[in-house]
């Protein structure tokens, strides 16, 4: 579908979604008040398509995806992220809290009226499946954020106080309903469609993602029913794999392909072999985004923890190599997983207007993100490379994790064949050694994830490493930590690059100093040298040496169970006495 069709809503859709009145600011009681009614609008297949086009507003765009990991241990930012620091406060309004439901009303309104259309059953079921796909995605996001939430399967009449002021339904009930919606979508949405539209395979992908999340969430909290969810996740992922509809993007260049996967613009670009659902912009239609400008403005700064996650080129954990903790950034990129240099800027590289020797000024940790960064469009609203909402690489990771967790829990098996058809395809793209079933246990990973035990502990930990590396900066990391019950990792102090002491450093390897760490700036600074003054614009973990500390006075906390959920807004609790606040808030 052309970008203009999806992202610039047609006039009829605008009319439908804007001509509503409300009672008590209620979120689900808005109805069309013009003569554009359900009876005369939902007339045919074109009307169904037009309305469903409006539902695509829910798709995350480039900025939401590329900047999402700031709420995780993959980044360190200045100012610090309040979610990561455990310092969010009770929100007053629904909009502040994210407790907003108007989009759900749009979906449910369609589902109440689509049957009026003069169209075949197959057509009507297809569009109903699209709507239920979006309802499932909406509720999946709400459950991740709040836990228990009220389930609404239809719009609410203005005088229906029983529904307007109902209590929250259980997480299990809501997620069972999500699974039901997605199963319907898988069985009824068309297998093929125009680029950027929902297909059967998009529904399978969301089914796999949601089932993996909920299954592992329950598993690591000892809640019954996790096995069936992980079976759903592995089956949905396997269905996408066996469809032979998608494949990993590769040109045979392990040092460029991963980076270039995220630098594409059109549904006809070769990267789309991997894209299950893309969010497309258009330079010719002037539908652009501010991604590159925002990447500069936010100073995206990757953490030392993420950098340490990348294996060496021979497949050995970097944290097991002698002297790893005191390697400078000039050494760290040598002989590493190629995805590291295609995610973070090396000090010897000039990438567009980004220079490796300037990274401390742009990225406080010294590790600047280049993933998604188009060097030809460094300013606001000039970039139009597409966002990837679902891609085949994620499906391979879901398949491996779900199968391994099931086998580790005594259900089914997990073999080298499973690794070869999933994790090792990702490693093949970047020329990395295969993951083997007898991989030695990495003690650093075991410390980070103490909840993982059992005969497949070693493999599951490596799958988690692969997921962190492959999906870095794609807005997955925070959700992963929450479902694994590993939120305590957010309370650690995040570090940056290492300096052995005061002095000048040649980071770009040209034989001339370009960075100096000093206690005071000299009266006659050397031209071309960037000065960083201890206690002023740089802090090191050991005083005059050590790793960069971006927020030296910050005290972070993570409280279980409080910080695994977000708080409900206080105004809604006052209005609806049946709502109860989340634990600890």
C-alpha positions as CSV (number, residue, x, y, z in Angstrom):
1,X,0.0,0.0,0.0
2,X,1.3,3.5,-0.8
3,X,2.5,5.5,2.2
4,X,-0.1,8.1,1.5
5,X,-2.8,5.5,1.8
6,X,-1.8,4.3,5.3
7,X,-0.4,7.3,7.0
8,X,-2.4,10.2,5.7
9,X,-5.9,9.3,6.6
10,X,-8.5,9.7,4.0
11,X,-11.2,12.3,4.5
12,X,-13.9,9.7,5.3
13,X,-11.8,8.1,8.0
14,X,-11.0,11.5,9.5
15,X,-14.8,12.2,9.6
16,X,-15.6,8.9,11.3
17,X,-12.8,9.1,13.9
18,X,-13.3,12.8,14.8
19,X,-17.1,13.3,14.9
20,X,-17.7,12.0,18.4
21,X,-19.1,13.3,21.6
22,X,-18.4,12.1,25.1
23,X,-19.8,11.8,28.6
24,X,-17.6,12.5,31.7
25,X,-14.5,12.3,29.3
26,X,-15.3,8.6,29.1
27,X,-13.0,6.8,26.9
28,X,-15.4,4.3,25.3
29,X,-18.6,6.2,25.0
30,X,-18.0,8.3,21.9
31,X,-20.3,7.9,18.9
32,X,-20.6,9.6,15.5
33,X,-23.1,12.5,15.8
34,X,-23.2,13.5,12.1
35,X,-25.2,11.9,9.4
36,X,-22.2,9.8,8.5
37,X,-23.5,6.8,10.4
38,X,-22.7,3.1,10.6
39,X,-25.7,2.3,8.6
40,X,-24.7,4.4,5.6
41,X,-20.9,4.1,5.9
42,X,-20.2,0.4,6.4
43,X,-21.8,-0.4,3.0
44,X,-19.1,-2.3,1.1
45,X,-15.6,-3.7,1.1
46,X,-14.1,-0.3,0.2
47,X,-15.6,1.2,3.3
48,X,-14.1,-1.6,5.4
49,X,-10.7,-1.0,3.9
50,X,-11.0,2.7,4.4
51,X,-11.9,2.4,8.1
52,X,-9.1,-0.2,8.7
53,X,-6.6,2.1,7.1
54,X,-7.2,4.4,10.0
55,X,-6.3,1.7,12.4
56,X,-2.7,1.6,11.1
57,X,-2.1,4.8,13.2
58,X,-1.1,2.3,15.9
59,X,2.0,1.2,14.2
60,X,5.2,2.4,15.8
61,X,7.3,4.6,13.6
62,X,11.1,5.0,13.2
63,X,11.5,7.2,16.3
64,X,9.5,4.9,18.6
65,X,11.6,1.9,17.6
66,X,15.1,3.4,17.2
67,X,14.9,5.4,20.5
68,X,12.9,2.9,22.5
69,X,15.9,1.1,24.2
70,X,16.7,4.3,26.1
71,X,14.4,2.7,28.7
72,X,16.8,-0.1,29.3
73,X,20.4,-1.1,30.2
74,X,21.5,-0.8,26.5
75,X,21.7,3.0,26.9
76,X,23.0,5.6,29.3
77,X,21.7,9.1,28.8
78,X,22.1,12.5,30.3
79,X,19.7,13.5,31.7
80,X,19.1,10.0,33.0
81,X,16.0,8.0,32.1
82,X,13.6,8.1,35.0
83,X,12.1,4.6,34.3
84,X,15.6,3.1,34.4
85,X,16.4,4.9,37.6
86,X,13.2,3.9,39.3
87,X,12.3,7.5,39.8
88,X,9.0,7.9,37.9
89,X,6.2,9.5,40.0
90,X,2.5,8.9,40.3
91,X,0.8,10.4,37.2
92,X,-2.3,12.5,37.7
93,X,-4.0,12.2,34.3
94,X,-4.8,9.3,32.1
95,X,-2.6,10.7,29.3
96,X,0.4,11.0,31.6
97,X,0.0,7.4,32.7
98,X,-0.7,5.9,29.3
99,X,-4.1,4.8,30.6
100,X,-5.9,5.9,27.4
101,X,-8.5,3.9,25.5
102,X,-9.8,5.9,22.6
103,X,-7.9,3.7,20.1
104,X,-9.7,0.7,21.5
105,X,-13.0,2.4,21.0
106,X,-12.2,2.9,17.3
107,X,-11.4,-0.8,16.9
108,X,-14.4,-2.0,18.8
109,X,-16.7,0.3,16.9
110,X,-15.5,-1.3,13.6
111,X,-16.1,-4.8,15.0
112,X,-19.6,-3.9,16.0
113,X,-20.5,-2.6,12.5
114,X,-18.4,-4.4,9.8
115,X,-21.0,-7.1,9.3
116,X,-23.4,-4.5,7.7
117,X,-21.2,-4.3,4.6
118,X,-22.3,-5.9,1.4
119,X,-19.2,-8.0,0.9
120,X,-18.3,-11.7,0.9
121,X,-17.8,-13.5,4.2
122,X,-14.1,-13.9,3.3
123,X,-13.6,-10.2,2.8
124,X,-15.5,-9.3,6.0
125,X,-13.5,-11.9,8.0
126,X,-10.3,-10.5,6.6
127,X,-11.0,-7.0,7.8
128,X,-12.4,-8.2,11.1
129,X,-9.1,-10.1,11.5
130,X,-7.1,-6.9,10.9
131,X,-9.2,-5.1,13.5
132,X,-8.7,-7.9,16.0
133,X,-5.0,-7.9,15.3
134,X,-4.8,-4.3,16.3
135,X,-7.0,-4.9,19.4
136,X,-4.7,-7.7,20.5
137,X,-1.6,-5.5,20.0
138,X,-3.3,-2.7,22.0
139,X,-4.1,-5.0,24.9
140,X,-0.7,-6.7,24.8
141,X,0.9,-3.3,25.3
142,X,-1.5,-2.4,28.1
143,X,-0.9,-5.7,29.9
144,X,2.9,-5.2,29.7
145,X,2.5,-1.8,31.2
146,X,-0.1,-2.3,33.9
147,X,-0.7,-6.0,34.4
148,X,-4.4,-6.4,35.0
149,X,-6.6,-4.1,32.9
150,X,-10.3,-4.0,32.1
151,X,-11.2,-6.0,29.0
152,X,-13.7,-4.4,26.7
153,X,-14.8,-6.4,23.7
154,X,-17.3,-3.8,22.5
155,X,-18.0,-0.1,22.7
156,X,-19.9,1.0,25.8
157,X,-23.3,2.7,25.9
158,X,-23.2,6.1,27.7
159,X,-25.4,4.9,30.5
160,X,-23.7,1.6,31.1
161,X,-22.0,2.5,34.4
162,X,-21.3,-1.2,35.1
163,X,-18.8,-1.3,32.3
164,X,-17.6,2.3,32.7
165,X,-16.7,1.8,36.3
166,X,-15.7,-1.9,36.3
167,X,-12.7,-3.3,38.0
168,X,-9.6,-4.6,36.2
169,X,-9.9,-8.0,34.7
170,X,-7.2,-10.5,35.4
171,X,-4.1,-10.6,33.3
172,X,-4.9,-14.2,32.4
173,X,-8.4,-13.3,31.1
174,X,-7.0,-10.4,29.0
175,X,-4.1,-12.4,27.5
176,X,-6.4,-15.3,26.7
177,X,-8.6,-12.8,24.8
178,X,-5.4,-11.5,23.1
179,X,-4.5,-15.0,22.0
180,X,-8.1,-15.5,20.8
181,X,-8.0,-12.3,18.7
182,X,-4.7,-13.2,17.2
183,X,-5.8,-16.8,16.4
184,X,-8.8,-15.4,14.6
185,X,-6.5,-13.0,12.6
186,X,-4.1,-15.9,11.7
187,X,-7.1,-17.9,10.4
188,X,-8.9,-15.2,8.5
189,X,-6.5,-12.4,7.4
190,X,-5.2,-12.8,3.8
191,X,-1.8,-14.4,3.4
192,X,-0.7,-11.7,1.0
193,X,-1.3,-8.0,0.8
194,X,0.1,-4.7,-0.3
195,X,3.4,-3.6,1.3
196,X,2.9,-2.1,4.8
197,X,-0.4,-3.9,5.5
198,X,-1.4,-6.7,7.9
199,X,-1.2,-10.2,6.5
200,X,-1.6,-13.7,8.0
201,X,2.1,-13.7,8.7
202,X,2.0,-10.4,10.6
203,X,-0.6,-12.0,12.8
204,X,1.6,-15.1,13.3
205,X,4.5,-12.8,14.2
206,X,2.5,-10.9,16.8
207,X,1.1,-14.1,18.1
208,X,4.6,-15.5,18.5
209,X,5.8,-12.3,20.2
210,X,2.9,-12.0,22.6
211,X,2.9,-15.7,23.5
212,X,6.7,-15.7,24.1
213,X,6.4,-12.7,26.4
214,X,3.5,-13.9,28.4
215,X,4.9,-17.5,28.6
216,X,8.2,-16.5,30.0
217,X,6.6,-13.9,32.2
218,X,4.6,-16.7,33.9
219,X,7.5,-19.2,33.8
220,X,9.9,-16.9,35.7
221,X,7.2,-16.1,38.3
222,X,6.0,-19.7,38.8
223,X,2.6,-19.0,37.3
224,X,0.8,-22.0,35.7
225,X,0.1,-22.1,32.0
226,X,3.4,-21.0,30.7
227,X,4.1,-24.2,28.7
228,X,1.0,-23.8,26.5
229,X,1.9,-20.2,25.7
230,X,5.5,-21.1,24.8
231,X,4.1,-23.9,22.6
232,X,2.0,-21.3,20.8
233,X,5.0,-19.1,20.4
234,X,7.2,-21.8,18.9
235,X,4.3,-23.0,16.6
236,X,3.6,-19.5,15.4
237,X,7.2,-18.8,14.7
238,X,7.6,-22.2,13.0
239,X,4.6,-21.4,10.8
240,X,6.3,-18.2,9.6
241,X,9.6,-20.1,9.0
242,X,7.9,-23.0,7.1
243,X,5.9,-20.5,4.9
244,X,9.1,-19.7,3.0
245,X,7.8,-16.2,2.6
246,X,10.7,-14.4,4.3
247,X,14.4,-14.8,4.6
248,X,17.3,-12.9,6.2
249,X,18.6,-10.0,4.2
250,X,22.2,-10.6,3.1
251,X,24.4,-9.8,0.2
252,X,27.3,-11.9,1.5
253,X,29.0,-8.9,3.1
254,X,29.2,-9.6,6.9
255,X,30.7,-6.2,7.6
256,X,27.8,-4.2,6.0
257,X,24.6,-6.3,5.7
258,X,23.4,-5.9,9.3
259,X,23.9,-2.1,9.2
260,X,22.3,-1.8,5.8
261,X,19.3,-3.9,6.8
262,X,18.0,-0.8,8.6
263,X,18.8,1.7,5.8
264,X,16.1,1.1,3.3
265,X,13.3,3.3,2.0
266,X,10.9,1.5,-0.3
267,X,8.9,-1.8,-0.3
268,X,10.8,-2.7,-3.4
269,X,14.2,-2.5,-1.7
270,X,16.0,-5.9,-1.2
271,X,15.9,-5.6,2.6
272,X,12.2,-6.3,2.4
273,X,12.9,-10.0,2.1
274,X,13.3,-9.9,5.9
275,X,10.5,-7.4,6.7
276,X,7.2,-8.9,7.8
277,X,5.7,-5.5,8.5
278,X,7.3,-2.2,7.7
279,X,6.3,1.4,8.4
280,X,7.2,3.3,5.2
281,X,7.8,6.9,4.5
282,X,8.2,8.7,1.2
283,X,10.6,11.4,0.2
284,X,8.7,12.2,-3.0
285,X,5.5,12.7,-1.0
286,X,7.4,14.6,1.7
287,X,6.4,12.1,4.3
288,X,9.7,12.0,6.3
289,X,10.7,11.6,9.9
290,X,13.1,13.3,12.4
291,X,15.0,10.1,13.2
292,X,18.5,11.2,12.4
293,X,18.0,14.6,13.9
294,X,16.6,13.0,17.1
295,X,19.5,10.6,17.2
296,X,21.8,13.7,17.3
297,X,19.6,15.6,19.7
298,X,19.3,12.8,22.2
299,X,23.0,11.9,21.9
300,X,22.2,8.2,21.9
301,X,24.8,6.7,24.1
302,X,25.3,2.9,24.3
303,X,26.3,1.3,27.5
304,X,29.5,-0.7,28.3
305,X,27.2,-3.5,29.3
306,X,25.9,-3.8,25.8
307,X,29.4,-3.5,24.3
308,X,30.6,-6.3,26.5
309,X,27.8,-8.6,25.2
310,X,29.3,-8.9,21.8
311,X,31.4,-12.1,21.4
312,X,34.9,-12.1,20.1
313,X,35.2,-13.0,16.4
314,X,36.0,-16.6,17.3
315,X,32.8,-16.9,19.4
316,X,34.4,-16.5,22.9
317,X,32.7,-14.2,25.5
318,X,34.6,-10.9,25.5
319,X,34.3,-10.9,29.3
320,X,36.3,-14.1,29.5
321,X,39.3,-12.6,27.7
322,X,42.3,-11.5,29.8
323,X,42.4,-7.8,30.5
324,X,39.0,-7.1,28.9
325,X,37.9,-4.7,31.7
326,X,40.8,-2.3,31.0
327,X,40.7,-2.3,27.2
328,X,40.3,1.1,25.7
329,X,37.8,1.8,23.0
330,X,40.7,1.7,20.5
331,X,41.1,-2.0,21.2
332,X,37.5,-3.1,22.0
333,X,36.3,-3.3,18.4
334,X,39.2,-5.5,17.3
335,X,38.2,-9.1,16.4
336,X,34.6,-8.8,17.6
337,X,31.2,-9.8,16.4
338,X,30.7,-7.6,13.3
339,X,27.3,-6.4,14.6
340,X,29.2,-4.4,17.2
341,X,30.8,-2.1,14.7
342,X,27.5,-1.9,12.8
343,X,25.7,-0.7,15.9
344,X,28.2,1.5,17.6
345,X,30.7,4.0,16.1
346,X,34.4,2.9,16.1
347,X,36.9,5.7,17.0
348,X,38.7,5.2,13.7
349,X,35.7,5.7,11.6
350,X,34.1,8.8,10.1
351,X,30.4,8.1,9.4
352,X,28.7,11.0,7.6
353,X,29.1,13.9,10.0
354,X,29.9,11.6,12.9
355,X,33.6,11.2,13.8
356,X,34.7,8.5,16.2
357,X,37.0,10.9,18.0
358,X,34.0,13.2,18.8
359,X,31.9,10.5,20.4
360,X,32.4,11.7,24.0
361,X,30.9,15.0,23.0
362,X,28.0,13.4,21.2
363,X,27.5,10.2,23.2
364,X,28.4,10.6,26.9
365,X,29.6,7.0,27.3
366,X,31.8,7.2,24.2
367,X,29.8,4.6,22.4
368,X,27.7,6.4,19.8
369,X,24.9,4.6,18.0
370,X,25.1,4.3,14.2
371,X,22.4,1.7,13.7
372,X,19.6,3.4,11.8
373,X,21.8,6.5,11.2
374,X,21.7,7.6,7.5
375,X,24.8,9.7,7.0
376,X,23.2,11.4,4.0
377,X,20.3,12.9,6.1
378,X,21.6,14.1,9.5
379,X,19.0,16.8,10.1
380,X,15.4,16.9,11.3
381,X,12.6,15.8,8.9
382,X,14.9,14.9,6.0
383,X,15.2,11.2,6.8
384,X,12.7,8.7,5.3
385,X,14.3,5.2,5.9
386,X,11.6,2.8,6.9
387,X,10.9,1.4,10.3
388,X,10.6,-2.3,10.9
389,X,7.8,-3.4,13.1
390,X,8.3,-7.1,12.6
391,X,11.2,-8.9,10.9
392,X,12.2,-12.4,10.2
393,X,15.3,-12.2,12.5
394,X,13.0,-11.7,15.5
395,X,11.0,-14.8,14.5
396,X,14.1,-17.0,14.5
397,X,15.0,-15.7,18.0
398,X,11.4,-16.4,19.2
399,X,11.5,-19.9,17.8
400,X,14.9,-20.7,19.5
401,X,14.0,-19.3,22.9
402,X,10.5,-20.8,23.2
403,X,11.7,-24.3,22.1
404,X,14.7,-24.1,24.5
405,X,12.6,-23.0,27.5
406,X,10.1,-25.7,26.9
407,X,12.8,-28.4,26.6
408,X,14.5,-27.1,29.7
409,X,11.2,-27.4,31.6
410,X,10.7,-31.0,30.4
411,X,8.4,-30.4,27.5
412,X,9.7,-31.5,24.1
413,X,13.2,-31.3,22.8
414,X,15.8,-28.8,21.7
415,X,18.6,-29.9,19.4
416,X,21.5,-28.6,17.3
417,X,19.1,-28.7,14.4
418,X,16.9,-26.1,16.1
419,X,19.9,-23.8,16.7
420,X,21.0,-24.2,13.1
421,X,17.6,-23.2,11.7
422,X,17.4,-20.1,14.0
423,X,20.4,-18.6,15.9
424,X,23.0,-19.8,13.5
425,X,21.3,-18.3,10.5
426,X,21.7,-14.9,12.2
427,X,25.3,-15.7,12.9
428,X,25.9,-16.8,9.3
429,X,24.9,-13.3,8.1
430,X,27.7,-11.7,10.0
431,X,30.3,-14.5,9.6
432,X,30.2,-15.6,13.3
433,X,30.9,-19.2,14.5
434,X,27.8,-21.3,15.1
435,X,26.3,-21.6,18.6
436,X,26.7,-25.3,19.7
437,X,24.6,-27.2,22.2
438,X,27.7,-27.8,24.4
439,X,28.7,-24.2,24.6
440,X,30.5,-23.5,27.9
441,X,28.5,-21.7,30.5
442,X,29.4,-18.0,30.5
443,X,29.6,-17.0,34.2
444,X,28.9,-13.3,33.4
445,X,25.6,-14.2,31.9
446,X,24.8,-16.6,34.8
447,X,25.3,-13.7,37.2
448,X,23.0,-11.4,35.2
449,X,20.2,-13.9,34.9
450,X,20.2,-16.0,38.1
451,X,16.7,-17.2,37.4
452,X,17.9,-19.4,34.5
453,X,18.8,-23.0,35.7
454,X,18.5,-26.5,34.4
455,X,20.3,-28.6,31.8
456,X,19.9,-26.1,29.0
457,X,21.1,-23.1,31.1
458,X,24.1,-22.6,29.0
459,X,22.1,-22.5,25.7
460,X,19.3,-20.3,27.0
461,X,21.8,-17.7,28.3
462,X,23.5,-17.6,24.9
463,X,20.1,-17.2,23.2
464,X,19.5,-14.2,25.5
465,X,22.9,-12.8,24.4
466,X,22.0,-13.3,20.8
467,X,18.7,-11.6,21.3
468,X,20.3,-8.6,23.0
469,X,22.9,-8.2,20.2
470,X,20.7,-8.9,17.2
471,X,17.8,-6.7,18.4
472,X,19.8,-3.9,20.0
473,X,18.2,-0.5,19.7
474,X,14.9,-2.0,18.4
475,X,12.8,-1.4,21.5
476,X,12.9,-4.9,22.9
477,X,15.3,-4.8,25.7
478,X,13.1,-3.3,28.5
479,X,10.3,-5.8,27.8
480,X,12.8,-8.7,27.8
481,X,14.1,-7.7,31.2
482,X,10.6,-7.4,32.6
483,X,9.4,-10.8,31.3
484,X,12.6,-12.5,32.5
485,X,12.2,-11.0,35.9
486,X,15.6,-9.4,35.5
487,X,14.6,-5.8,36.3
488,X,17.4,-5.6,38.9
489,X,19.8,-5.1,36.0
490,X,18.4,-1.6,35.6
491,X,19.6,-0.6,39.1
492,X,23.2,-1.2,38.3
493,X,25.5,1.7,37.5
494,X,25.9,1.9,33.7
495,X,29.4,2.6,32.5
496,X,31.1,4.0,29.4
497,X,34.5,3.7,27.8
498,X,37.7,3.1,29.8
499,X,40.6,5.5,30.4
500,X,43.7,4.2,32.2
501,X,44.5,7.6,33.6
502,X,45.1,11.3,33.0
503,X,46.8,12.3,29.7
504,X,46.3,12.6,26.0
505,X,45.1,9.9,23.8
506,X,45.2,9.1,20.0
507,X,41.8,7.4,19.5
508,X,41.6,7.5,15.7
509,X,45.1,6.0,15.3
510,X,46.5,8.8,13.1
511,X,49.5,9.3,15.3
512,X,48.2,12.6,16.8
513,X,46.4,13.1,20.1
514,X,42.7,13.9,19.8
515,X,41.4,13.5,23.3
516,X,42.8,14.6,26.6
517,X,41.6,13.7,30.1
518,X,42.9,16.4,32.6
519,X,42.2,17.9,36.0
520,X,42.1,21.4,34.4
521,X,42.2,22.7,30.9
522,X,45.7,24.0,30.0
523,X,46.3,27.7,29.3
524,X,47.5,26.8,25.8
525,X,45.4,23.9,24.5
526,X,46.6,21.9,21.6
527,X,44.7,22.4,18.4
528,X,42.6,19.4,17.4
529,X,42.5,18.0,21.0
530,X,39.1,17.7,22.8
531,X,39.7,18.3,26.6
532,X,37.7,16.5,29.2
533,X,38.1,17.8,32.7
534,X,37.6,15.5,35.6
535,X,34.7,16.6,37.7
536,X,33.5,19.0,35.1
537,X,32.6,17.4,31.8
538,X,33.8,13.8,32.6
539,X,33.7,11.5,35.6
540,X,35.6,8.3,35.9
541,X,34.8,5.3,38.1
542,X,38.1,5.4,40.0
543,X,38.5,9.2,40.1
544,X,41.3,9.9,37.7
545,X,41.0,6.6,35.9
546,X,38.4,3.9,35.1
547,X,35.2,3.8,33.1
548,X,33.2,6.9,32.2
549,X,30.4,7.5,34.6
550,X,27.7,9.6,33.0
551,X,25.5,10.3,36.1
552,X,27.9,10.0,39.1
553,X,25.5,11.1,41.8
554,X,22.5,9.1,40.6
555,X,21.2,6.5,43.0
556,X,19.0,4.0,41.1
557,X,16.5,1.6,42.6
558,X,14.4,-1.3,41.3
559,X,11.8,-2.6,43.7
560,X,10.0,-5.9,43.1
561,X,7.1,-6.1,42.3
562,X,6.6,-2.3,42.2
563,X,8.8,-1.5,39.2
564,X,7.6,-4.3,37.0
565,X,4.5,-2.3,36.4
566,X,3.6,1.3,35.8
567,X,1.1,3.1,38.1
568,X,-2.4,4.0,37.3
569,X,-3.4,7.7,37.2
570,X,-4.7,9.1,40.5
571,X,-7.6,10.8,38.7
572,X,-9.0,7.5,37.4
573,X,-8.7,5.9,40.8
574,X,-10.8,8.7,42.2
575,X,-13.4,8.5,39.4
576,X,-13.6,4.7,39.5
577,X,-13.5,3.3,43.0
578,X,-13.4,-0.3,41.6
579,X,-9.9,0.3,40.2
580,X,-7.0,-0.6,42.5
581,X,-3.5,0.8,42.3
582,X,-0.6,-1.5,41.3
583,X,1.5,-2.9,44.2
584,X,4.0,-0.5,45.8
585,X,2.6,2.6,44.2
